[in-house]
Amino acid sequence: MSKIVYPEYQLHIGGLGETTGKHRFFMAGTVVKDVRLHHHDYVELNYVLEGSGIQMINGIAGQLRPGTLSFVLPHHMHEMRRVSDEPSARICCMFDLQLLLGGRDDSELSRLLYGVGTSSSSFVQVEGERNERIRRLFQELQVEYNVPGQAGYRDMIRSILTEILLLFVRAGNGSATSGPVYEQKDNWFWHVLIYIHVHYAECVTLESISRQFNISVTHISRTFKKQTGLSFLEYLQKIRIDSACSLLAHTNMPITDITFETGFESFRSFSRVFRDTKGLTASEYRKQAAERMNQAKYGIP
């Protein structure tokens, strides 16, 4: 019997865990290589300079080649595979999202970035003049990173990263209307959504959110329906099922383990919600996901 594959939680990678300051930032030149399935609590931004490979982010395969940018949000599960022996090079940046957003979780940039991997792709391919511009920005970022004692160091890092990521969003056909849009008077709701996305695998209820944010259960419930078109429970279950799909695609964890890993209280409840949401059983989904990944691995159309 094969060993069960669980996604690895990476607490420290390279110099990221050793950096100092309010928010972590680490940058390095590396190669396209085999990296096992993992997740971590910081953002990962990759830019391919040469070579080729495949990166899987939450069960979605992206081709890596010169000019590919990939963006991985905290706790999104991902892995990488090289597909040839040709020389390769990529730039990898890892940082706390709050370094970029500065606590502005209701900004347009935060809304666009939090939608990556769900309402927009985790991968973009840039060519020509846009690619040259992004390459220059990474060069500027490297120069700044090499001299951390300069005045305004973190502000400059934030500024360059912001420009790179806005170009990433635009290259993926992002617009001011991409992702969910919430009325100004309901800005608190965005913070509630972020909280749910972080704590979905725990015992999250309307009552616990009400206590956390000091907002009435009734008001939260009504706002959920108004802003998302879903009830609170439907939205929570959607996030849990999306997470389960990623585990089914990436690992051979027993489905019963995935049930509790994603916040469901019973296998029966998980099975019912999964079938209602996806139109097939978890086992059937896993089989189809394995077939898709094999096709991507061997270049089968």
Secondary structure, 3 states (H helix, E strand, C coil): CCCCCCCEECCCCCCHHHCCCCCCEEEEEECCCCEEEEECCCEEEEEEEECCEEEEECCEEEEECCCEEEEECCCCCEEEEECCCCCCEEEEEEECHHHHHCCCCCCHHHHHHHCECCCECCEEECCHHHHHHHHHHHHHHHHHHCCCCCCCHHHHHHHHHHHHHHHHHHHCCCCCCCCCCCCHHHHHHHHHHHHHHHHCCCCCCHHHHHHHHCCCHHHHHHHHHHHHCCCHHHHHHHHHHHHHHHHHHHCCCCHHHHHHHCCCCCHHHHHHHHHHHHCCCHHHHHHHHHHHHHHHHCCCC
